[in-house]
Amino acid sequence: MVDAFGVLYVVATPIGNLEDITLRALRVLREVDLIAAEDTRITRKLLSHYDIHTPLTSLHEYSPPARLDQLAQQLRAGKSIALVTDAGTPTLSDPGGAFIRRAREEGIRVVCVPGASAITAAVSIAGLADGRFVFDGFPPRRANERRAYLQSLKSERRAVVWFEAPHRLCSLLKEVLEVLGERDLFIARELTKQFEEARLARVSEWLAHFEQTPPRGEFTVVLLPEPEEPASRTEDPLQLLQQLVAQGMVEKEALKEAARRSGVPRRELYDRWVRWKKEQPCR
């Protein structure tokens, strides 16, 4: 890495409420030489609110390759650039990833300035049982591709987080119900904004709601995993733990899973596991 190069800052901006920005982000936006924004009109409102006058340029999915060349050249010349998106953290279902890859390929330092994200905001209030989730961006737009995608989620044991456009939301809900069946679904709409709505309901309840009240705004959808039937209490939890470890599961995760499925307290099962291992002959 060459010290004379500038720095590319990846800066998170508010997803709605303009107060949801860090002091560090404001300082960086003031100090950089240039801000590369997905939509300069939206970013200019944020800058105006905080009396920031840093020059702006656009960088979006339709930007020509020459734009990346120009920005990379400025970084090589020692200029520092802040990359921002319309709302939230850059490169999460929005453009910017190509610029970051280009900077890294050229040995330019890339620095994260973390902050607001609709993903973490929704997950933080969804009440996940184990905190495990996967973010899958926007579901496929075409119906046949979307159904095939939903089929692939039948064995998914983590919560699945999506962004979805209001005009496709009801189609998604209908297909979730058809392919995956009735499930708990947490939907957050217009997070941090005036008409914020965030609650948990069954898929059919959401579908009935949005058929009566057409969806409006920006949606973050959290599909909760279908609860597994607990293992029979007559099943030996220690044997279950042994099976999970033999199948290649990490011991800590196997212990958690065996305790959950058997209903035996994890500490009690751990003690039994330790005693069992001590009784095994050396190999």
Sequence and secondary structure as in RCSB ss.txt:
>XXXX:A:sequence
MVDAFGVLYVVATPIGNLEDITLRALRVLREVDLIAAEDTRITRKLLSHYDIHTPLTSLHEYSPPARLDQLAQQL
RAGKSIALVTDAGTPTLSDPGGAFIRRAREEGIRVVCVPGASAITAAVSIAGLADGRFVFDGFPPRRANERRAYL
QSLKSERRAVVWFEAPHRLCSLLKEVLEVLGERDLFIARELTKQFEEARLARVSEWLAHFEQTPPRGEFTVVLLP
EPEEPASRTEDPLQLLQQLVAQGMVEKEALKEAARRSGVPRRELYDRWVRWKKEQPCR
>XXXX:A:secstr
  TTS EEEEE B SS TT   HHHHHHHHHSSEEEES HHHHHHHHHHTT    EEE  TT  HHHHHHHHHHH
HTT  EEEE SSBSTTSSSS HHHHHHHHHTT EEEEE    HHHHHHHHHT SS  EEE  S  SSHHHHHHHH
HTTTT  SEEEEEE HHHHHHHHHHHHHHH S EEEEEESTTSTT EEEEEEHHHHHHHHHHS   S EEEEE  
       TTS HHHHHHHHHHTT  HHHHHHHHHHHH   HHHHHHHHHHHHHHS   
